[in-house]
Amino acid sequence: MYDVNYHRPSSLEDAVKVLKGAGEAKILAGGQTLLPTMKQHLAAPSDLVDIRKIPGMVGVKVEGGAIVIGAATTHAEVAGNADVLKHVPALSCLAAGIGDPAVRHAGTIGGSIANNDPAADYPSAILALNATVVTNTREIAADDFFAGMFATALEDGEIITAVRITPPKLAGYEKFPNPASRYAMVGVFVADTGSGVRVAVTGAGEDGVFRHEGLEAALGSDFSPGAVDGVEVSSDGLLSDIHGDAAYRAHLIKVMAKRAVSSAA
């Protein structure tokens, strides 16, 4: 690995100072993507800013009728938290299916959505649940946060501090995982938010996570697995790789959508 300066700030203000004062600083939360890329010499930050010890960055609380999850909360903590299990069980199930135990006890929800890997699980949940991404400077609606593969609305020096989710009436998530990586070849999160049905797809899009309007319209009229049958899912804009072509992924979107609706109900 390259030489790197390690920082463990005790406040957001200190973290921002380091980010602005360093040449090529990166935020370190779980490190499940950043550290492997550094080891492979695909990334060479001058400084690492470890945010895990900043007060308020870890944990789950119920606040104003919403679930608020600290950005540095691990997947394992999300999966096992009683409030998440009670109010958004689909999110708990999603977190429990990420990677393996080592990944789940190190990786964080904030790191996942900030990285916005096109096959990551959390982006589909954030988008389908119409969550709010809270940073040190503002609040960003889910529809405005994801900006394409590995891209988000985050600006330089901006740090995700929490994710706020209003509990849905119903929600479900199902994915077809790659057998080696456990990343989603296709994952579909469906949610009846009370003000409409939202369906988000991960693992399949050439430009990362996306909402599917056809599935939303069908499930908005009839929230049942059978409603998915009449929806046409185009292969346009879907990924083709060694694991499956675009047509196969289009088929999987319908299959996973039906399963997600069944699990929600």
Residue pairs with C-beta under 8 A, 6 or more apart in sequence:
1 38
1 39
1 41
2 38
2 41
2 44
4 38
4 44
4 45
4 46
4 47
4 48
5 22
5 46
5 47
5 48
6 47
6 48
6 50
7 15
7 18
7 47
7 48
7 49
7 50
8 50
8 52
8 53
9 15
9 17
9 18
9 49
9 50
9 51
9 53
9 54
10 53
10 54
10 55
11 54
11 55
12 54
12 136
12 159
12 161
15 27
15 49
15 51
15 54
15 159
16 136
16 157
16 159
18 25
18 47
18 49
19 25
19 27
19 49
19 156
19 157
19 159
20 156
20 157
22 46
22 47
22 49
23 46
23 47
24 44
24 45
24 46
24 47
25 45
25 46
25 47
25 48
25 49
26 34
26 43
26 45
26 47
26 48
26 49
27 48
27 49
27 51
27 111
27 114
27 159
28 34
28 35
28 48
28 49
28 50
28 51
28 52
29 50
29 51
29 52
29 71
29 72
29 108
29 110
29 111
29 114
30 72
30 74
30 106
30 107
30 108
30 111
31 106
31 111
32 99
32 103
32 106
32 107
32 111
33 111
33 115
33 117
34 43
34 45
34 48
34 111
37 43
38 44
38 45
51 57
51 71
51 72
51 159
52 58
52 72
52 108
54 72
56 70
56 161
56 162
57 70
57 71
57 72
57 73
57 110
57 161
58 70
58 72
58 73
58 77
59 69
59 70
59 73
59 77
60 67
60 68
60 69
60 70
60 73
60 77
60 78
60 81
60 83
60 84
61 67
61 68
61 83
62 68
62 83
62 87
63 164
65 166
65 167
66 164
66 165
66 166
66 167
67 83
67 84
67 87
67 88
67 164
67 165
67 166
67 167
68 134
68 162
68 163
68 164
68 165
69 78
69 84
69 109
69 162
69 163
69 164
69 165
70 110
70 161
70 162
71 108
71 109
71 110
71 111
71 159
71 160
71 161
71 162
71 163
72 108
72 110
72 111
73 108
73 109
73 110
74 104
74 105
74 106
74 107
74 108
74 109
75 95
75 96
75 98
75 99
75 103
75 104
75 105
75 107
75 108
75 109
75 112
76 95
76 101
76 104
76 105
78 84
78 91
78 92
78 95
78 109
79 92
79 93
79 95
79 96
79 104
80 92
81 92
84 91
84 92
84 95
85 92
87 167
88 129
88 165
88 167
88 168
88 171
89 171
90 125
90 171
90 172
90 173
90 189
90 191
90 260
90 263
90 264
91 125
91 129
91 165
91 171
91 173
93 173
93 263
94 121
94 122
94 124
94 125
94 173
94 189
95 104
95 109
95 121
95 122
96 104
97 121
97 175
97 177
97 182
98 104
98 107
98 121
98 122
98 182
99 107
99 181
99 182
100 182
109 122
109 163
110 160
110 161
110 162
110 163
112 120
112 121
112 122
112 123
113 120
113 122
113 123
113 126
113 133
113 145
113 152
113 160
113 163
114 152
114 154
114 160
115 150
116 123
116 146
116 147
116 149
116 150
116 151
116 152
116 208
116 209
117 123
117 150
117 183
118 149
118 150
118 202
118 203
118 205
118 207
118 208
118 209
118 239
119 178
119 181
119 183
119 184
119 185
119 187
119 202
119 203
120 183
120 184
120 202
120 209
121 173
121 175
121 184
121 187
121 202
123 146
123 200
123 202
123 208
123 209
124 173
124 184
124 187
124 188
124 189
124 200
124 201
124 202
124 209
125 131
125 173
125 189
125 200
126 133
126 142
126 145
126 146
126 163
126 200
127 142
127 143
127 146
127 189
127 198
127 200
127 209
127 210
127 211
128 171
128 189
128 190
128 191
128 198
128 199
128 200
128 211
129 142
129 165
129 166
129 168
129 171
129 189
129 191
129 193
129 198
130 141
130 142
130 143
130 166
130 191
130 193
130 198
131 142
131 163
131 164
131 165
131 166
132 139
132 140
132 141
132 142
132 163
132 164
132 165
133 139
133 140
133 141
133 142
133 145
133 160
133 163
134 140
134 160
134 161
134 162
134 163
134 164
135 154
135 158
135 159
135 160
135 161
136 158
136 159
136 161
137 155
137 158
138 158
139 164
140 153
143 211
144 153
145 152
145 153
146 152
146 153
146 208
146 209
147 153
148 207
148 208
149 206
149 207
149 208
150 208
151 208
154 160
166 193
168 191
168 192
168 193
168 194
169 192
169 193
169 194
170 190
170 191
170 192
170 223
170 264
170 265
171 189
171 190
171 191
171 192
171 264
172 189
172 190
172 191
172 259
172 260
172 261
172 262
172 263
172 264
172 265
173 187
173 188
173 189
173 190
173 260
173 263
174 187
174 188
174 256
174 257
174 259
174 260
174 263
175 184
175 185
175 186
175 187
175 188
175 202
175 203
175 256
176 184
176 185
176 186
176 187
176 203
176 252
176 255
176 256
177 183
177 184
177 185
178 184
178 185
178 243
183 203
184 202
184 203
185 203
185 204
185 243
185 244
185 249
185 252
186 201
186 202
186 203
186 204
186 249
186 252
186 253
186 256
187 201
187 202
187 203
187 256
188 199
188 200
188 201
188 202
188 215
188 253
188 256
188 257
188 259
188 260
189 199
189 200
189 202
189 260
190 197
190 198
190 199
190 215
190 219
190 257
190 260
190 261
190 264
191 197
191 198
191 199
191 264
192 219
192 223
192 264
196 216
196 220
197 216
197 219
197 220
197 223
198 211
198 216
199 211
199 212
199 215
199 216
199 219
199 257
200 209
200 210
200 211
200 212
201 209
201 210
201 211
201 212
201 253
202 208
202 209
203 239
203 249
204 238
204 239
204 249
204 250
204 252
204 253
205 237
205 238
205 239
206 237
206 238
206 239
207 237
212 233
212 253
212 257
214 231
214 232
214 233
215 228
215 231
215 233
215 253
215 257
218 227
218 228
218 230
218 231
219 227
219 228
219 261
221 227
223 261
223 264
223 265
224 261
224 265
225 258
225 259
225 261
225 262
227 261
228 254
228 257
228 258
228 261
229 254
229 258
231 254
231 257
233 250
233 251
233 253
233 254
234 250
235 245
235 246
235 247
235 249
235 250
236 246
238 246
238 249
238 250
239 246
239 249
240 246
240 249
244 252
